[in-house]
């Protein structure tokens, strides 16, 4: 019995101690739970402005020559000379000889044709002389009745006249073939491709190269139906000198921005079946001469350019800095020190501004600084540009 008491006594003491601690803990008031306070994020903002704007339309296109042809001979023969102007990239003047074909055979053909013309002319004179003699004989001897055409040698004269005309036509053809040994084009241009070589024998229609005119270049610009409305351009539009919309063409070459001025001269009369877009055609006169940009850069054929066409239809819109627009047409608005995420309807964007028609109201503050992990209801403090300037001045 004593042994049992010795073992149980310590256990009872420990149990009593734990019970007292539990009782004291239960009697004590529970500590107050404090809600964590979120520190607002300071964000730069700008005001949404209501403006009446006339939008420019932005599109792209490739510069193409208005006239581009294959250079082909109209006579056959061996090439005996090639002009220095007939080299890839070289320019040439209207009517200058680019390729010369051996002309000895064609000169002989002209000489033979001239001889046949002379022979036919003599034959005609003989027949006309016979006709005069037969008329006189009829008048002197027969006197009565009407002579037949054969009696007056009329068929022989007509035949001689026809033969003379045929000989003259053959002579003109021979001279024309002789002139065609000098291969020319009737416009000022440049060489795109060259496939002919000195001493090469070419047949009629053989491709010697490809050239294009440099008087006018064209840029085919895709437009949506909405953009056509903004430009007030109907399908099938043909411009005059007074109503041709201006277009600014831009490209970056070697890190340098270049710009050229042109005009919209027409729109296509049909809709592209694959893209469902309409096309406007811009023209630039003398792109390698008078229309070079301020740095002397020509609007080269094959260049891909960005086009800005001035709009003509004004409309009410909301304007804000370009930095305010996020992905998926979202903007962040600070209202009552809380962040709101809005979806806007974008009308147009530039490098500095975004123009929308809905999603925000005039005077609201849109966030223009980067925001990480933004969510609706996030605590935010707006920093306006004026407040930022005052803070900088106080420092």
Protein Blocks (a to p, Z undefined) as FASTA:
>chain_A
ZZmmmmmmmmmmmmmmmmmmmmmmmmpccddddddddddddddddddddddddddddddd
ddddfbdcddddfbecddfbdcfklcghiacdehiafbdcdfklmmmmmmmmmmmmmmmm
mmmmmmmmmmmmmmmmmmmmnopacddfklnommmmmmmmmmmmmmmmmmmmmmmmmmmm
pccdfbdcddfbdcbdehiacdehiafbdcddfkbccddddddfklmmmnopaehiacdf
klgccddddddeehiacddddddfbdcfbdcfklopacdddddehkllmmpcfkopacde
hiacddddddfbdcddddddfklpcghhiacddeehiacddddddfbdcfkbccdfbhia
ehiacdfbdcehiaehiacddddfklmmmmmmmZZ
